[in-house]
Amino acid sequence: MNTKIIAVANHKGGVGKTTTVASLGSILSKKGYRVLLVDLDAQANLTTSLTNFSEGETIYEVMTGKTAQLPVLEVNEKLHLVAFHSMRSSAKSYPMHSESQ
């Protein structure tokens, strides 16, 4: 088996990363390739654009050591997704420190 890894990353938002990944994954799976997409974006847009996933374990639980089993969702026969859930990524809010004058 000849495995290829394709990563799509860019620090800037709004440049089409999610659209590129969803389109590329879909096209490759339709050509007969087995595709695994991994959603690591805190907004979880890839997960919500490809599935109706709302509950269950995600890549977050794997990365934080809460589970060892990678939760893989089947989008279609050849296309699979490791989901991320945006509810799990909420950042803590800390008050800003300001110097009194």
MIFI-773090 format. One record per atom (N, C-alpha, C): residue number from 1; residue in one letter; chain; atom name; x, y, z. Coordinates in steps of 0.001 Angstrom, whole numbers. Each point is the difference from the previous one (the first is absolute). Layout:
// residues N
<pt pos="NUM" code="A" unit="A" site="CA" c1="X" c2="Y" c3="Z"/>
...
This chain:
// residues 101
<pt pos="1" code="M" unit="A" site="N" c1="847" c2="-1178" c3="0"/>
<pt pos="1" code="M" unit="A" site="CA" c1="-847" c2="1178" c3="0"/>
<pt pos="1" code="M" unit="A" site="C" c1="892" c2="1239" c3="0"/>
<pt pos="2" code="N" unit="A" site="N" c1="-316" c2="947" c3="-826"/>
<pt pos="2" code="N" unit="A" site="CA" c1="753" c2="1232" c3="-119"/>
<pt pos="2" code="N" unit="A" site="C" c1="-835" c2="1140" c3="594"/>
<pt pos="3" code="T" unit="A" site="N" c1="369" c2="453" c3="1182"/>
<pt pos="3" code="T" unit="A" site="CA" c1="-758" c2="1023" c3="705"/>
<pt pos="3" code="T" unit="A" site="C" c1="595" c2="1381" c3="-266"/>
<pt pos="4" code="K" unit="A" site="N" c1="-854" c2="958" c3="-273"/>
<pt pos="4" code="K" unit="A" site="CA" c1="404" c2="1397" c3="-189"/>
<pt pos="4" code="K" unit="A" site="C" c1="-638" c2="841" c3="1091"/>
<pt pos="5" code="I" unit="A" site="N" c1="732" c2="957" c3="498"/>
<pt pos="5" code="I" unit="A" site="CA" c1="-533" c2="943" c3="973"/>
<pt pos="5" code="I" unit="A" site="C" c1="18" c2="1374" c3="-630"/>
<pt pos="6" code="I" unit="A" site="N" c1="-1148" c2="652" c3="19"/>
<pt pos="6" code="I" unit="A" site="CA" c1="-133" c2="1358" c3="-527"/>
<pt pos="6" code="I" unit="A" site="C" c1="-473" c2="874" c3="1151"/>
<pt pos="7" code="A" unit="A" site="N" c1="738" c2="1045" c3="304"/>
<pt pos="7" code="A" unit="A" site="CA" c1="-387" c2="927" c3="1064"/>
<pt pos="7" code="A" unit="A" site="C" c1="-356" c2="1339" c3="-618"/>
<pt pos="8" code="V" unit="A" site="N" c1="-1080" c2="588" c3="477"/>
<pt pos="8" code="V" unit="A" site="CA" c1="-409" c2="1328" c3="-453"/>
<pt pos="8" code="V" unit="A" site="C" c1="-7" c2="885" c3="1233"/>
<pt pos="9" code="A" unit="A" site="N" c1="873" c2="1002" c3="6"/>
<pt pos="9" code="A" unit="A" site="CA" c1="119" c2="870" c3="1167"/>
<pt pos="9" code="A" unit="A" site="C" c1="343" c2="1415" c3="-427"/>
<pt pos="10" code="N" unit="A" site="N" c1="-507" c2="944" c3="732"/>
<pt pos="10" code="N" unit="A" site="CA" c1="314" c2="1402" c3="-187"/>
<pt pos="10" code="N" unit="A" site="C" c1="-497" c2="711" c3="1249"/>
<pt pos="11" code="H" unit="A" site="N" c1="818" c2="818" c3="593"/>
<pt pos="11" code="H" unit="A" site="CA" c1="-382" c2="682" c3="1231"/>
<pt pos="11" code="H" unit="A" site="C" c1="-1143" c2="991" c3="-237"/>
<pt pos="12" code="K" unit="A" site="N" c1="-42" c2="583" c3="-1161"/>
<pt pos="12" code="K" unit="A" site="CA" c1="-1017" c2="1006" c3="-312"/>
<pt pos="12" code="K" unit="A" site="C" c1="-1358" c2="-662" c3="-205"/>
<pt pos="13" code="G" unit="A" site="N" c1="-1012" c2="600" c3="513"/>
<pt pos="13" code="G" unit="A" site="CA" c1="-1359" c2="-501" c3="-185"/>
<pt pos="13" code="G" unit="A" site="C" c1="-590" c2="476" c3="-1316"/>
<pt pos="14" code="G" unit="A" site="N" c1="-1011" c2="-716" c3="-471"/>
<pt pos="14" code="G" unit="A" site="CA" c1="-733" c2="427" c3="-1185"/>
<pt pos="14" code="G" unit="A" site="C" c1="723" c2="-192" c3="-1315"/>
<pt pos="15" code="V" unit="A" site="N" c1="967" c2="-923" c3="-48"/>
<pt pos="15" code="V" unit="A" site="CA" c1="749" c2="-208" c3="-1236"/>
<pt pos="15" code="V" unit="A" site="C" c1="-422" c2="-1275" c3="-740"/>
<pt pos="16" code="G" unit="A" site="N" c1="-1016" c2="-696" c3="516"/>
<pt pos="16" code="G" unit="A" site="CA" c1="-538" c2="-1160" c3="-700"/>
<pt pos="16" code="G" unit="A" site="C" c1="554" c2="-1343" c3="419"/>
<pt pos="17" code="K" unit="A" site="N" c1="569" c2="-90" c3="1201"/>
<pt pos="17" code="K" unit="A" site="CA" c1="567" c2="-1280" c3="453"/>
<pt pos="17" code="K" unit="A" site="C" c1="-1073" c2="-1078" c3="100"/>
<pt pos="18" code="T" unit="A" site="N" c1="-1097" c2="288" c3="673"/>
<pt pos="18" code="T" unit="A" site="CA" c1="-1061" c2="-988" c3="187"/>
<pt pos="18" code="T" unit="A" site="C" c1="-623" c2="-392" c3="-1330"/>
<pt pos="19" code="T" unit="A" site="N" c1="-263" c2="951" c3="-855"/>
<pt pos="19" code="T" unit="A" site="CA" c1="-577" c2="-280" c3="-1313"/>
<pt pos="19" code="T" unit="A" site="C" c1="945" c2="-858" c3="-829"/>
<pt pos="20" code="T" unit="A" site="N" c1="1284" c2="313" c3="50"/>
<pt pos="20" code="T" unit="A" site="CA" c1="1001" c2="-783" c3="-731"/>
<pt pos="20" code="T" unit="A" site="C" c1="36" c2="-1443" c3="491"/>
<pt pos="21" code="V" unit="A" site="N" c1="36" c2="-184" c3="1310"/>
<pt pos="21" code="V" unit="A" site="CA" c1="75" c2="-1343" c3="571"/>
<pt pos="21" code="V" unit="A" site="C" c1="-1260" c2="-802" c3="-308"/>
<pt pos="22" code="A" unit="A" site="N" c1="-1171" c2="589" c3="181"/>
<pt pos="22" code="A" unit="A" site="CA" c1="-1255" c2="-701" c3="-276"/>
<pt pos="22" code="A" unit="A" site="C" c1="-93" c2="-383" c3="-1484"/>
<pt pos="23" code="S" unit="A" site="N" c1="367" c2="912" c3="-882"/>
<pt pos="23" code="S" unit="A" site="CA" c1="-54" c2="-271" c3="-1440"/>
<pt pos="23" code="S" unit="A" site="C" c1="1015" c2="-1053" c3="-419"/>
<pt pos="24" code="L" unit="A" site="N" c1="1225" c2="140" c3="468"/>
<pt pos="24" code="L" unit="A" site="CA" c1="1057" c2="-946" c3="-336"/>
<pt pos="24" code="L" unit="A" site="C" c1="-334" c2="-1400" c3="518"/>
<pt pos="25" code="G" unit="A" site="N" c1="-485" c2="-73" c3="1241"/>
<pt pos="25" code="G" unit="A" site="CA" c1="-394" c2="-1287" c3="563"/>
<pt pos="25" code="G" unit="A" site="C" c1="-1116" c2="-650" c3="-785"/>
<pt pos="26" code="S" unit="A" site="N" c1="-984" c2="775" c3="-369"/>
<pt pos="26" code="S" unit="A" site="CA" c1="-1128" c2="-518" c3="-769"/>
<pt pos="26" code="S" unit="A" site="C" c1="432" c2="-492" c3="-1379"/>
<pt pos="27" code="I" unit="A" site="N" c1="806" c2="786" c3="-669"/>
<pt pos="27" code="I" unit="A" site="CA" c1="482" c2="-376" c3="-1344"/>
<pt pos="27" code="I" unit="A" site="C" c1="847" c2="-1264" c3="58"/>
<pt pos="28" code="L" unit="A" site="N" c1="930" c2="-57" c3="937"/>
<pt pos="28" code="L" unit="A" site="CA" c1="862" c2="-1184" c3="108"/>
<pt pos="28" code="L" unit="A" site="C" c1="-802" c2="-1255" c3="344"/>
<pt pos="29" code="S" unit="A" site="N" c1="-997" c2="131" c3="879"/>
<pt pos="29" code="S" unit="A" site="CA" c1="-814" c2="-1165" c3="351"/>
<pt pos="29" code="S" unit="A" site="C" c1="-839" c2="-458" c3="-1191"/>
<pt pos="30" code="K" unit="A" site="N" c1="-471" c2="922" c3="-808"/>
<pt pos="30" code="K" unit="A" site="CA" c1="-773" c2="-374" c3="-1202"/>
<pt pos="30" code="K" unit="A" site="C" c1="879" c2="-658" c3="-1056"/>
<pt pos="31" code="K" unit="A" site="N" c1="1295" c2="277" c3="46"/>
<pt pos="31" code="K" unit="A" site="CA" c1="939" c2="-651" c3="-922"/>
<pt pos="31" code="K" unit="A" site="C" c1="436" c2="-1368" c3="519"/>
<pt pos="32" code="G" unit="A" site="N" c1="-524" c2="-412" c3="1170"/>
<pt pos="32" code="G" unit="A" site="CA" c1="286" c2="-1314" c3="528"/>
<pt pos="32" code="G" unit="A" site="C" c1="1037" c2="-59" c3="1099"/>
<pt pos="33" code="Y" unit="A" site="N" c1="568" c2="1136" c3="364"/>
<pt pos="33" code="Y" unit="A" site="CA" c1="979" c2="28" c3="1078"/>
<pt pos="33" code="Y" unit="A" site="C" c1="-714" c2="-62" c3="1348"/>
<pt pos="34" code="R" unit="A" site="N" c1="618" c2="-656" c3="961"/>
<pt pos="34" code="R" unit="A" site="CA" c1="-492" c2="22" c3="1375"/>
<pt pos="34" code="R" unit="A" site="C" c1="574" c2="1247" c3="659"/>
<pt pos="35" code="V" unit="A" site="N" c1="-870" c2="852" c3="518"/>
<pt pos="35" code="V" unit="A" site="CA" c1="409" c2="1303" c3="514"/>
<pt pos="35" code="V" unit="A" site="C" c1="-414" c2="135" c3="1463"/>
<pt pos="36" code="L" unit="A" site="N" c1="930" c2="450" c3="825"/>
<pt pos="36" code="L" unit="A" site="CA" c1="-292" c2="327" c3="1393"/>
<pt pos="36" code="L" unit="A" site="C" c1="300" c2="1478" c3="201"/>
<pt pos="37" code="L" unit="A" site="N" c1="-1018" c2="759" c3="333"/>
<pt pos="37" code="L" unit="A" site="CA" c1="163" c2="1416" c3="308"/>
<pt pos="37" code="L" unit="A" site="C" c1="25" c2="162" c3="1511"/>
<pt pos="38" code="V" unit="A" site="N" c1="879" c2="863" c3="501"/>
<pt pos="38" code="V" unit="A" site="CA" c1="101" c2="247" c3="1434"/>
<pt pos="38" code="V" unit="A" site="C" c1="-265" c2="1485" c3="225"/>
<pt pos="39" code="D" unit="A" site="N" c1="-1085" c2="302" c3="702"/>
<pt pos="39" code="D" unit="A" site="CA" c1="-380" c2="1382" c3="270"/>
<pt pos="39" code="D" unit="A" site="C" c1="669" c2="449" c3="1286"/>
<pt pos="40" code="L" unit="A" site="N" c1="969" c2="902" c3="-108"/>
<pt pos="40" code="L" unit="A" site="CA" c1="685" c2="544" c3="1169"/>
<pt pos="40" code="L" unit="A" site="C" c1="-307" c2="1475" c3="218"/>
<pt pos="41" code="D" unit="A" site="N" c1="-934" c2="538" c3="-759"/>
<pt pos="41" code="D" unit="A" site="CA" c1="-364" c2="1402" c3="116"/>
<pt pos="41" code="D" unit="A" site="C" c1="-976" c2="189" c3="1161"/>
<pt pos="42" code="A" unit="A" site="N" c1="280" c2="950" c3="860"/>
<pt pos="42" code="A" unit="A" site="CA" c1="-839" c2="249" c3="1178"/>
<pt pos="42" code="A" unit="A" site="C" c1="-1446" c2="337" c3="-365"/>
<pt pos="43" code="Q" unit="A" site="N" c1="-231" c2="525" c3="-1185"/>
<pt pos="43" code="Q" unit="A" site="CA" c1="-1367" c2="317" c3="-415"/>
<pt pos="43" code="Q" unit="A" site="C" c1="-753" c2="-1222" c3="-510"/>
<pt pos="44" code="A" unit="A" site="N" c1="714" c2="-1083" c3="-277"/>
<pt pos="44" code="A" unit="A" site="CA" c1="-583" c2="-1275" c3="-432"/>
<pt pos="44" code="A" unit="A" site="C" c1="-838" c2="122" c3="-1275"/>
<pt pos="45" code="N" unit="A" site="N" c1="366" c2="903" c3="-887"/>
<pt pos="45" code="N" unit="A" site="CA" c1="-786" c2="198" c3="-1218"/>
<pt pos="45" code="N" unit="A" site="C" c1="42" c2="-1201" c3="-940"/>
<pt pos="46" code="L" unit="A" site="N" c1="1111" c2="-715" c3="-58"/>
<pt pos="46" code="L" unit="A" site="CA" c1="65" c2="-1189" c3="-850"/>
<pt pos="46" code="L" unit="A" site="C" c1="-969" c2="-1059" c3="515"/>
<pt pos="47" code="T" unit="A" site="N" c1="-12" c2="-198" c3="1297"/>
<pt pos="47" code="T" unit="A" site="CA" c1="-916" c2="-972" c3="607"/>
<pt pos="47" code="T" unit="A" site="C" c1="-1448" c2="364" c3="-283"/>
<pt pos="48" code="T" unit="A" site="N" c1="-364" c2="1255" c3="212"/>
<pt pos="48" code="T" unit="A" site="CA" c1="-1395" c2="394" c3="-203"/>
<pt pos="48" code="T" unit="A" site="C" c1="-375" c2="55" c3="-1475"/>
<pt pos="49" code="S" unit="A" site="N" c1="965" c2="197" c3="-885"/>
<pt pos="49" code="S" unit="A" site="CA" c1="-340" c2="46" c3="-1427"/>
<pt pos="49" code="S" unit="A" site="C" c1="-179" c2="-1398" c3="-598"/>
<pt pos="50" code="L" unit="A" site="N" c1="623" c2="-1016" c3="610"/>
<pt pos="50" code="L" unit="A" site="CA" c1="-81" c2="-1355" c3="-559"/>
<pt pos="50" code="L" unit="A" site="C" c1="-925" c2="-942" c3="763"/>
<pt pos="51" code="T" unit="A" site="N" c1="-341" c2="333" c3="1240"/>
<pt pos="51" code="T" unit="A" site="CA" c1="-814" c2="-902" c3="823"/>
<pt pos="51" code="T" unit="A" site="C" c1="-1008" c2="795" c3="815"/>
<pt pos="52" code="N" unit="A" site="N" c1="-881" c2="-728" c3="664"/>
<pt pos="52" code="N" unit="A" site="CA" c1="-897" c2="642" c3="958"/>
<pt pos="52" code="N" unit="A" site="C" c1="430" c2="-363" c3="1418"/>
<pt pos="53" code="F" unit="A" site="N" c1="1293" c2="-229" c3="175"/>
<pt pos="53" code="F" unit="A" site="CA" c1="582" c2="-386" c3="1283"/>
<pt pos="53" code="F" unit="A" site="C" c1="-267" c2="1066" c3="1045"/>
<pt pos="54" code="S" unit="A" site="N" c1="-489" c2="-434" c3="1163"/>
<pt pos="54" code="S" unit="A" site="CA" c1="-217" c2="966" c3="1073"/>
<pt pos="54" code="S" unit="A" site="C" c1="421" c2="-535" c3="1363"/>
<pt pos="55" code="E" unit="A" site="N" c1="111" c2="-1311" c3="143"/>
<pt pos="55" code="E" unit="A" site="CA" c1="391" c2="-583" c3="1278"/>
<pt pos="55" code="E" unit="A" site="C" c1="934" c2="-1166" c3="-228"/>
<pt pos="56" code="G" unit="A" site="N" c1="799" c2="-274" c3="1014"/>
<pt pos="56" code="G" unit="A" site="CA" c1="902" c2="-1133" c3="-74"/>
<pt pos="56" code="G" unit="A" site="C" c1="1444" c2="437" c3="104"/>
<pt pos="57" code="E" unit="A" site="N" c1="870" c2="-983" c3="10"/>
<pt pos="57" code="E" unit="A" site="CA" c1="1421" c2="285" c3="132"/>
<pt pos="57" code="E" unit="A" site="C" c1="554" c2="590" c3="-1291"/>
<pt pos="58" code="T" unit="A" site="N" c1="985" c2="865" c3="162"/>
<pt pos="58" code="T" unit="A" site="CA" c1="630" c2="661" c3="-1138"/>
<pt pos="58" code="T" unit="A" site="C" c1="1515" c2="-89" c3="154"/>
<pt pos="59" code="I" unit="A" site="N" c1="704" c2="604" c3="-910"/>
<pt pos="59" code="I" unit="A" site="CA" c1="1459" c2="62" c3="60"/>
<pt pos="59" code="I" unit="A" site="C" c1="453" c2="685" c3="1297"/>
<pt pos="60" code="Y" unit="A" site="N" c1="-844" c2="853" c3="550"/>
<pt pos="60" code="Y" unit="A" site="CA" c1="314" c2="692" c3="1250"/>
<pt pos="60" code="Y" unit="A" site="C" c1="258" c2="-1000" c3="1128"/>
<pt pos="61" code="E" unit="A" site="N" c1="-868" c2="-1001" c3="123"/>
<pt pos="61" code="E" unit="A" site="CA" c1="167" c2="-1000" c3="1060"/>
<pt pos="61" code="E" unit="A" site="C" c1="1265" c2="-830" c3="-195"/>
<pt pos="62" code="V" unit="A" site="N" c1="361" c2="-253" c3="-1244"/>
<pt pos="62" code="V" unit="A" site="CA" c1="1229" c2="-739" c3="-281"/>
<pt pos="62" code="V" unit="A" site="C" c1="1216" c2="844" c3="395"/>
<pt pos="63" code="M" unit="A" site="N" c1="-2" c2="1251" c3="-384"/>
<pt pos="63" code="M" unit="A" site="CA" c1="1137" c2="873" c3="267"/>
<pt pos="63" code="M" unit="A" site="C" c1="172" c2="311" c3="1481"/>
<pt pos="64" code="T" unit="A" site="N" c1="-1090" c2="-35" c3="767"/>
<pt pos="64" code="T" unit="A" site="CA" c1="87" c2="286" c3="1431"/>
<pt pos="64" code="T" unit="A" site="C" c1="125" c2="-1277" c3="832"/>
<pt pos="65" code="G" unit="A" site="N" c1="87" c2="-1157" c3="-660"/>
<pt pos="65" code="G" unit="A" site="CA" c1="218" c2="-1254" c3="692"/>
<pt pos="65" code="G" unit="A" site="C" c1="-1230" c2="-612" c3="630"/>
<pt pos="66" code="K" unit="A" site="N" c1="-1172" c2="516" c3="-312"/>
<pt pos="66" code="K" unit="A" site="CA" c1="-1233" c2="-544" c3="578"/>
<pt pos="66" code="K" unit="A" site="C" c1="-433" c2="-1290" c3="-679"/>
<pt pos="67" code="T" unit="A" site="N" c1="500" c2="-254" c3="-1208"/>
<pt pos="67" code="T" unit="A" site="CA" c1="-255" c2="-1246" c3="-706"/>
<pt pos="67" code="T" unit="A" site="C" c1="1205" c2="-303" c3="-879"/>
<pt pos="68" code="A" unit="A" site="N" c1="196" c2="-1268" c3="-282"/>
<pt pos="68" code="A" unit="A" site="CA" c1="1104" c2="-398" c3="-873"/>
<pt pos="68" code="A" unit="A" site="C" c1="-511" c2="-359" c3="-1390"/>
<pt pos="69" code="Q" unit="A" site="N" c1="-1299" c2="-250" c3="-103"/>
<pt pos="69" code="Q" unit="A" site="CA" c1="-604" c2="-407" c3="-1270"/>
<pt pos="69" code="Q" unit="A" site="C" c1="-336" c2="1230" c3="-835"/>
<pt pos="70" code="L" unit="A" site="N" c1="565" c2="85" c3="-1185"/>
<pt pos="70" code="L" unit="A" site="CA" c1="-279" c2="1115" c3="-898"/>
<pt pos="70" code="L" unit="A" site="C" c1="-1425" c2="-140" c3="-546"/>
<pt pos="71" code="P" unit="A" site="N" c1="-886" c2="956" c3="290"/>
<pt pos="71" code="P" unit="A" site="CA" c1="-1386" c2="-102" c3="-454"/>
<pt pos="71" code="P" unit="A" site="C" c1="-140" c2="410" c3="-1468"/>
<pt pos="72" code="V" unit="A" site="N" c1="-229" c2="-978" c3="-860"/>
<pt pos="72" code="V" unit="A" site="CA" c1="-77" c2="246" c3="-1441"/>
<pt pos="72" code="V" unit="A" site="C" c1="-1450" c2="-124" c3="-452"/>
<pt pos="73" code="L" unit="A" site="N" c1="-501" c2="1055" c3="-651"/>
<pt pos="73" code="L" unit="A" site="CA" c1="-1357" c2="0" c3="-537"/>
<pt pos="73" code="L" unit="A" site="C" c1="43" c2="-325" c3="-1488"/>
<pt pos="74" code="E" unit="A" site="N" c1="-948" c2="-794" c3="-471"/>
<pt pos="74" code="E" unit="A" site="CA" c1="-82" c2="-300" c3="-1423"/>
<pt pos="74" code="E" unit="A" site="C" c1="-887" c2="1032" c3="-681"/>
<pt pos="75" code="V" unit="A" site="N" c1="576" c2="744" c3="-947"/>
<pt pos="75" code="V" unit="A" site="CA" c1="-761" c2="957" c3="-794"/>
<pt pos="75" code="V" unit="A" site="C" c1="-623" c2="-736" c3="-1179"/>
<pt pos="76" code="N" unit="A" site="N" c1="808" c2="-819" c3="-670"/>
<pt pos="76" code="N" unit="A" site="CA" c1="-475" c2="-951" c3="-1000"/>
<pt pos="76" code="N" unit="A" site="C" c1="976" c2="-1183" c3="3"/>
<pt pos="77" code="E" unit="A" site="N" c1="-182" c2="-927" c3="-908"/>
<pt pos="77" code="E" unit="A" site="CA" c1="797" c2="-1224" c3="9"/>
<pt pos="77" code="E" unit="A" site="C" c1="1502" c2="254" c3="-20"/>
<pt pos="78" code="K" unit="A" site="N" c1="442" c2="1011" c3="-698"/>
<pt pos="78" code="K" unit="A" site="CA" c1="1433" c2="279" c3="-144"/>
<pt pos="78" code="K" unit="A" site="C" c1="474" c2="1224" c3="776"/>
<pt pos="79" code="L" unit="A" site="N" c1="-922" c2="772" c3="546"/>
<pt pos="79" code="L" unit="A" site="CA" c1="349" c2="1256" c3="673"/>
<pt pos="79" code="L" unit="A" site="C" c1="-357" c2="-77" c3="1481"/>
<pt pos="80" code="H" unit="A" site="N" c1="1004" c2="214" c3="851"/>
<pt pos="80" code="H" unit="A" site="CA" c1="-189" c2="-51" c3="1444"/>
<pt pos="80" code="H" unit="A" site="C" c1="540" c2="1267" c3="636"/>
<pt pos="81" code="L" unit="A" site="N" c1="-496" c2="294" c3="1189"/>
<pt pos="81" code="L" unit="A" site="CA" c1="344" c2="1251" c3="675"/>
<pt pos="81" code="L" unit="A" site="C" c1="244" c2="-248" c3="1481"/>
<pt pos="82" code="V" unit="A" site="N" c1="1082" c2="575" c3="510"/>
<pt pos="82" code="V" unit="A" site="CA" c1="208" c2="78" c3="1443"/>
<pt pos="82" code="V" unit="A" site="C" c1="-509" c2="1379" c3="387"/>
<pt pos="83" code="A" unit="A" site="N" c1="-1076" c2="24" c3="769"/>
<pt pos="83" code="A" unit="A" site="CA" c1="-728" c2="1233" c3="280"/>
<pt pos="83" code="A" unit="A" site="C" c1="623" c2="818" c3="1118"/>
<pt pos="84" code="F" unit="A" site="N" c1="-351" c2="1260" c3="-22"/>
<pt pos="84" code="F" unit="A" site="CA" c1="291" c2="920" c3="1092"/>
<pt pos="84" code="F" unit="A" site="C" c1="-1317" c2="670" c3="321"/>
<pt pos="85" code="H" unit="A" site="N" c1="-240" c2="315" c3="1244"/>
<pt pos="85" code="H" unit="A" site="CA" c1="-1255" c2="648" c3="365"/>
<pt pos="85" code="H" unit="A" site="C" c1="298" c2="1361" c3="583"/>
<pt pos="86" code="S" unit="A" site="N" c1="-584" c2="1029" c3="-582"/>
<pt pos="86" code="S" unit="A" site="CA" c1="317" c2="1370" c3="405"/>
<pt pos="86" code="S" unit="A" site="C" c1="-386" c2="294" c3="1445"/>
<pt pos="87" code="M" unit="A" site="N" c1="-960" c2="-716" c3="555"/>
<pt pos="87" code="M" unit="A" site="CA" c1="-383" c2="231" c3="1393"/>
<pt pos="87" code="M" unit="A" site="C" c1="1148" c2="-364" c3="942"/>
<pt pos="88" code="R" unit="A" site="N" c1="870" c2="-906" c3="-416"/>
<pt pos="88" code="R" unit="A" site="CA" c1="1104" c2="-442" c3="845"/>
<pt pos="88" code="R" unit="A" site="C" c1="1173" c2="972" c3="-59"/>
<pt pos="89" code="S" unit="A" site="N" c1="-6" c2="902" c3="-950"/>
<pt pos="89" code="S" unit="A" site="CA" c1="1177" c2="842" c3="-193"/>
<pt pos="89" code="S" unit="A" site="C" c1="-158" c2="1396" c3="587"/>
<pt pos="90" code="S" unit="A" site="N" c1="-1049" c2="201" c3="784"/>
<pt pos="90" code="S" unit="A" site="CA" c1="-215" c2="1351" c3="504"/>
<pt pos="90" code="S" unit="A" site="C" c1="1172" c2="419" c3="883"/>
<pt pos="91" code="A" unit="A" site="N" c1="566" c2="1116" c3="-334"/>
<pt pos="91" code="A" unit="A" site="CA" c1="1172" c2="496" c3="726"/>
<pt pos="91" code="A" unit="A" site="C" c1="-444" c2="669" c3="1293"/>
<pt pos="92" code="K" unit="A" site="N" c1="838" c2="-117" c3="1012"/>
<pt pos="92" code="K" unit="A" site="CA" c1="-297" c2="683" c3="1246"/>
<pt pos="92" code="K" unit="A" site="C" c1="237" c2="1488" c3="-198"/>
<pt pos="93" code="S" unit="A" site="N" c1="-804" c2="772" c3="637"/>
<pt pos="93" code="S" unit="A" site="CA" c1="137" c2="1441" c3="-104"/>
<pt pos="93" code="S" unit="A" site="C" c1="620" c2="533" c3="1290"/>
<pt pos="94" code="Y" unit="A" site="N" c1="1041" c2="752" c3="-156"/>
<pt pos="94" code="Y" unit="A" site="CA" c1="670" c2="593" c3="1151"/>
<pt pos="94" code="Y" unit="A" site="C" c1="-85" c2="1515" c3="-129"/>
<pt pos="95" code="P" unit="A" site="N" c1="-277" c2="689" c3="1114"/>
<pt pos="95" code="P" unit="A" site="CA" c1="-40" c2="1461" c3="-72"/>
<pt pos="95" code="P" unit="A" site="C" c1="1393" c2="547" c3="-315"/>
<pt pos="96" code="M" unit="A" site="N" c1="30" c2="1055" c3="-775"/>
<pt pos="96" code="M" unit="A" site="CA" c1="1265" c2="610" c3="-344"/>
<pt pos="96" code="M" unit="A" site="C" c1="540" c2="776" c3="1189"/>
<pt pos="97" code="H" unit="A" site="N" c1="1286" c2="-89" c3="196"/>
<pt pos="97" code="H" unit="A" site="CA" c1="649" c2="733" c3="1085"/>
<pt pos="97" code="H" unit="A" site="C" c1="338" c2="1400" c3="-511"/>
<pt pos="98" code="S" unit="A" site="N" c1="-434" c2="979" c3="723"/>
<pt pos="98" code="S" unit="A" site="CA" c1="350" c2="1367" c3="-398"/>
<pt pos="98" code="S" unit="A" site="C" c1="648" c2="710" c3="1183"/>
<pt pos="99" code="E" unit="A" site="N" c1="986" c2="776" c3="-310"/>
<pt pos="99" code="E" unit="A" site="CA" c1="720" c2="759" c3="1021"/>
<pt pos="99" code="E" unit="A" site="C" c1="-833" c2="1207" c3="385"/>
<pt pos="100" code="S" unit="A" site="N" c1="-183" c2="232" c3="1285"/>
<pt pos="100" code="S" unit="A" site="CA" c1="-707" c2="1207" c3="460"/>
<pt pos="100" code="S" unit="A" site="C" c1="951" c2="1182" c3="-37"/>
<pt pos="101" code="Q" unit="A" site="N" c1="-500" c2="1127" c3="-421"/>
<pt pos="101" code="Q" unit="A" site="CA" c1="851" c2="1193" c3="-61"/>
<pt pos="101" code="Q" unit="A" site="C" c1="-473" c2="1043" c3="951"/>
